[in-house]
Amino acid sequence: MKGTLRIWRSSTDGLNFADDSSHDKGDNYVTRLLKLIPSDILALYIFGQNTIPDENVNALLVFTIVCSVLLVLTRMQLTSEGGGQSPQWAAIFISLISFFIWVYSIGQLFVKLGWHEKWIATLMMAVWVFVVPYIYKGDLKA
């Protein structure tokens, strides 16, 4: 499992006219998108959110923090490679931002705190999902 979410940059920039086997392929747009949106933690969060009683805002806030910590811990493991490569901290930070944008978009916690605007949440999520794979392209394969 170690390194399964590590993001790799293509060894070529721009157009490449060589055949596909002559260079290392990096992660494409969709692969980077899937690796930077923490669907595992979001599934856990949605499960917890639906389990916690509606009137218990503090429990939901604590659970959100717990999910954030779990996201960082799992991403540290899953973005580091054997051989001493450190985690991809930029990818971890982007995944954490992704998590908070999704939590805001889901709305339950922020509605209860009085900090939710549905139109802002919708635009924020749409722009983030489109832009995030362009923000971070990973490391070059050695």
N, C-alpha and C positions, 0 to 999 in steps of 0.2 A: 504494500500500500504506500510505502514511502515514495514520494515524488510523483504520485499519480496526478496531482493537480498543478504540477510545475508547468509554467508556460514557457514555450520555446519560440524564439524569434527566428525567422528564416535567415539563412546564411547569405542570401542575396537581397539587395535592395532594388526596388523598381522592377523593370521587366527582365525576365530571364528567358533567353531563347535556347538554352541547352535542354537536352532531354531530362525528364524528371528524375532519372536515376543518378545524375551527375552532381547533384547538390543536396544538402540537407534541407528538408522541408520543415518549416516551423509550423506552429499552430495557426490555423486559419481563423477568420473572423468569428465563425460560429463556435469553434472549439474554445477560443479565448472567452467568448461570451458565456458559455456553459461553465467554464472554470472560475469565472469571476463573480457569478451570481450563486450565492451559497444555498442551493436548493435543499441540501440536507438539514441545515440549521433552520431554514424557513419552514420546512415540514414540521420539525420539532416545535418551533414557535407557534405555528398554527394549531397543532395538537394541544399544547399547553394553554394557549389563549382560549380555546374552546372548552377546556377542562376547568379552568379557574372561574369561580363564580363571578358574575358581572359586577357585583357591588364591591369586590375586593381589588381595588386599583393598585394598592401597594404590592400585593402578590404578583400582579401582572408586571409591574415595574421591576420587581426583583427578578422575575423570570426572564424579562428582557435582558437584564444585565447578565444573568447566568448564561443565556444563549450567546451573548456577545463574547463572554470569556471562552465558552466552548468553541465558538467560531475561530477565535485566535489560536487556541490550543490545537485544534484539529488542522487548521491551515498551516500552522508551523510544521507539523508532522508531514502533511501531504504535499507541501511545496518544497521540502528539503530533499536532497538526493543523498544517496550513500556516497561515501568518499569525502565527507566533510563539507559539502556544499551547504551553505546556510539557507534558511528559509527565504522565500521571495517576499520581503517585507512590503514592497509596493503592492503586490497582488493581495496580500493579507489586508492591508489598509483599504484597498479598493473593495474587497469583499465585505469588509466591515461597513463601509459607506453604503454599499448595495443593500446590506441587511437593514440598516436604519431607514433607508429610503423605502424599502418594502414594508417595514413595520409601520412607517408613517402612512404609506398608501393603503395598507390594510385598515388602518384607522382606529381600531378599538381603543388602544391605549391613549392615543392623542385626542380622540373625541372626548374621552372621559376627563382628560386634563384640560379640555377647552382650547387645544392648540391645533385643531385639524381644519383644513380647508380642502374640500374634495377636489376642486379644480387644480389647485397647486399640487396636490398629491399625484393626480393623474398626469399632469405635464412633467413633473419631476421624474416620475418613473419612466415615462415614454422617452424622454430625452436621455436619461441615464442609460437605459438598456440599449439605445442606439449608439451612444458615444463611447461607452466603457471599453469595448474592444479596441478602439483607436487610442485610448489613453495609455494602455500598457501592453507592450508586445513581447515581453519576456526577455530571457537570456539567450545568447547564441549557444548552440550546441557545441560542445568541445570536440 
